[in-house]
Amino acid sequence: MESNTKEFVNRIYSSLGKFSKSEKKIVDLMINDPQFVINATISQLANRADVSEASISRFCKRIDLDGFHHLKVILAQSSLVNVESQNSNFLNSDDKTLDKLMNDKTDEIQATLEGLDTTQIKEIIQVIKDARLLQIMAEGNTFPVALDACFKFNQIGRLAFTASSWEVAMGQALNLTDSDVVIVISNSGESRQLIQLIDVAKKNHVKVIALTNNNSSPIAALSDYNMVTASRGTIFMSEYFFSRVSAVTAIEAIFMLLIADNPQLKKKIQKHELLISSKKI
């Protein structure tokens, strides 16, 4: 049941931008006043959220729950239940804003690391170790994570590259072989351009590792491996704001596990740090 509740929380947060107006009213109450939802009847929830009881039932089915009672049970077990409910007035306090931010980021890191499948991560590490080249694919707000990944992997002797231009990235993908690996970083897992790049890579029999918030997304489905990165970005009145923390955490985990698997890689990092130290004061 614990893994089911974690999956439930990840699914709610990763779908915040996709819910209908009525569904978002229900989700707002789940996030901002979960204790009310847990203790309410379906009629009381419908009245407070200003939606119909049928809308609540449809929402439960959409998020793969058996019904309203199932929603209350899994909500009571989930990390959506906070000691202090949020409301639109919390922005008046800088301390509360920072506390909420800290809690969200802590939850993202914890959920991402706890969600790693041991068997899968071992396979991912081996695939990266065996790769001739690593192409890191990302776009928009996620692109800085791709740059960070390239920096880290090159430090430990894994030749990695990326491109901010989709056209350049497509040209790179055309030159990949079955000895190479593609790592795709996408919060939604629904980027049309990244899907096209994956299609090109797969035609060349390239292994694809995805980092997405949604295990059911198109990019996750196309990939050989999908690492689920958790999102807890509800800082301002449950509106979604993009976060790179979980994706960076996943890359950091791969990086550290590669070093743990081969401690000699530390010497490569030291050599690189020594070469670039001349730029420091």
N, C-alpha and C positions, 0 to 999 in steps of 0.2 A: 504493500500500500504506500510506503514511503516514496518509492520511485514514481508511483502514479501521481502523488500530490505534487512532486517536483515538476513532472511533465505538465501537469495542469497549470501551475503557476507560470512556467515558461510559455505555454500556449496562450494564456491570457495576455501576457505582456507583449509577446511577439505579434499579436493580432490586433493591438489597440487601434491601429490606423485603418482597419478593415471592417470594423463593426458598424452596423447600421445605426441610425440616430436612436432608435429604441434600445438596441443592444448596448450602446454606449452608456445610456442612462443606468442600465442594470450594472454594468461593469464599474461605473463611477461609484456606485454604492458599495459594491464588493471591495473596492480598493480603499475608499474613504471611510466606510463604516461597516466593516465586515461583521462585527458583533451583532449589529441590527439584522443583517441578512440571515445570519445563523439562527437567530431567535424569532424571526418573523414568519408569519404564514405567507402563503403565496399571494393572498389578497392584500395583506399589509405591504408587502414589497411592491406589488403592482401599483397600489395607491401612492406610496411615497415616490416611486420612480416615475410616476405618471405614464405608465404603460399598461397594456392589457395582460391578464393572466396568461392568455394564449401566447403573447410575445415572450413571456418568461419561459414557458414550456418549449417553445421553438428555439430559444437561445440555449437552453440546456441540451437539447438534441444536437444543435450545431457544434457545441464544444464537446461532443461525444460523451455526455452524461445521460443516465437513465431517466432523470427527472429532477424536480425541484428538491426533493429530499436528498438525492445523491449530491446535488450541488452544495447543500448545507453541510453534509457530512465531510466532503472533501475540502470545503472551504475552512471548516473548523480545524482540519489537520494541516492546513497549508500555511506558508509564511506570509500570505496576504493578511493574516490576522496580526495586527500591530497593537501594542499596548496603548498607544495614543492615536486616536483617529485624526485624519487630516481634514482641513477645510480651507476655504478660500482665504481665510484670514491669516493663515500661518506665514504668508509672505511678509507680514508686518514685523516679524521677528527674524533677524539675521541668524540668530542662534538656531532656531528651529529649521531654517532653510539649510544650514550647513549640517545639522544633525541628520536631516532627511537625506541629503546628498551622500553623507558618509555611510548611512545605513544602506542606501541603494547600491553604492559602489561595492560595499562589503558583501552584500547579497549576490551581486553579479559575479564577483570573483569566486565566492564559495560555491554557488550553484554551478558555475562553469567547471570548476575543478572536480566537484563531487559527481558531476554528470559524465565524466570521462569513463569510457568503457575500457577496462584493463586489457582485454584481448585485442580490441581494436587499436588502442594506442600503441601496443607493442608492434602490431603489423605496420602502422603508420611510420613508426621509428625505423623499422627495417626497410621499408620502401624508400624513405628519404636517404638512408645510408647507402642504398644500392643505386640511387639515381645518378645519372651522368650530369643532368642539368635540372634546376628547379625554376619553373616560371611561376611567379606570384601574380595572380590576377585580382584586381580590385578596381573600384571606381568611386568617384565622389568622396563622401566623408570617410570611406573606408580606406582610401588610397594610402594615407600615412601609415596604416598598419602594414601594408605591403612593403613600404620602404623600410620600416623597422625590421620586418622579417628578412628582407634581403641583407640588411646590415648584419643581423645576427648569424644567418646561415653562412654568409661569406667569411665571417670571422672564424668559423670552425671548419673551413675547408669545403663547404658545400656551395658550388658555384650557382648563385641565384641572381635572377634579374627580373625587372618589371618595366612597365611603361605607363606613363600618364595618358598617353594617346591610345584610344581604342584601335585605331588603324595600325599603329606600330605594334601593339600587342597581338593583333591578328597576324601580322607578318611574322612575329616571333613564333606564334603557335604553329604556323605552317611548316616551320623548320624542326619541330620536335619529333622525336622518334620514340619507339617503345622502351628505350632506356631512360627516358626522362619522366619527370613528374610535374604536374600542375597543381598548385595550391590556390583555391578560389576563396576569397574572403567577401562575404556578402551578408549584411544584416538580415535582409528580408528573404534572401535566397530566390529572388524573382527577377533579377536584372536581365533584361532581354539581351544586352550586349555580352554579358558574361556567359549566358547560355549559348550564344552563337560561338564564342571562343571555346567553350567546353566541347561543343559538337565537332569543331575542327580538330581539337586535341584527341578526342575519342576515335576519330577516323584514322589517326596515326597510332592508335593503340597505346595512348599515353595514360598512365594512372592519374586519377583525379582525386584530390583531397579537398573537401569543402569545409568551411567554417561558416555556419549559418545559425540564426536564431530559431529556425523552423525545420524540424526533421522531416516534415511532409512537403517542403517546398520543391519547386522544379529543379533547382540546382542540387539540392540534397539527393533527389531521386536519380539525377544523371551521374552523380559522383560515385566512385568506388568506396569512399569513406566520407562520412559526415560527422564532424565534431560540433555538437550543439553548444552554442555560446548563449548564455542567459542574458536577458535584458530586464532591467528593473528601472527603466527611465520614466518615472512618473513624478517628476520633481514639482511641476507647476500645475496644481489642480487636476492631476491625473492626465494631463496632456503628455503626449510622447515626445521626448527629446532624445536625439541620437546619442549613443554612447559607444566609444571604442574600447572601453575598459575590458569587456569580456573577450573580445577578439584578440587584444594584446595579451591577455592572460593565457589564452590558448596557445598563441605563438611562443610565449615565454615558457609554457609547460613543455612544448616540443623541444625547444632549445635546451632547457635544463636536463631533460631526459636523455637527449643525445650526448650531452657532456657526462652525465652519470653513467651512461653505457660505455663511454670511452674517456676516462679522465685525462688522457694525453692531449685531448682537444684544448685543454686549458692553456697549453703552451702556444697554440696557434693564436688564442685570444691575447695572450701576453705579448706575442710578437707584433700583432697588429696594433695593440695599444701603445707599444714602444715606438712604432713607426709614426703614429699620428700625434704623439705627445709633444712634438716640436711646435704644434699649433697652439699649445696652451701656455699661459703666462708662467 
